[in-house]
Amino acid sequence: MIIAGFILILAGLALMIGGGSDDPQKFSYEIFNLQRLTIAPILIASGFILEVFAIMYRDKS
């Protein structure tokens, strides 16, 4: 479960990559899309929640 949480965190961070402008004087509205504002933070938060659950989980045996 720890590895799955780590993969979710990395996937969320990978979805946040990009969206910048090549010209520093030109603003790019591409940074405000659904992928970067909604999906990526949900993946990162769920990864951290899974990490906490994996650390706190106690096997029944």
Residue pairs with C-beta under 8 A, 6 or more apart in sequence:
1 50
1 53
1 54
1 57
2 51
2 54
2 55
4 50
4 54
5 47
5 48
5 49
5 50
5 51
5 54
6 47
6 51
7 47
8 43
8 44
8 46
8 47
8 50
9 43
9 44
9 47
9 48
9 51
10 47
11 43
11 47
12 39
12 40
12 41
12 42
12 43
12 44
12 47
13 40
13 44
15 35
15 36
15 39
15 40
15 43
16 36
16 40
18 30
19 28
19 30
19 31
19 33
19 36
20 28
20 31
21 27
21 28
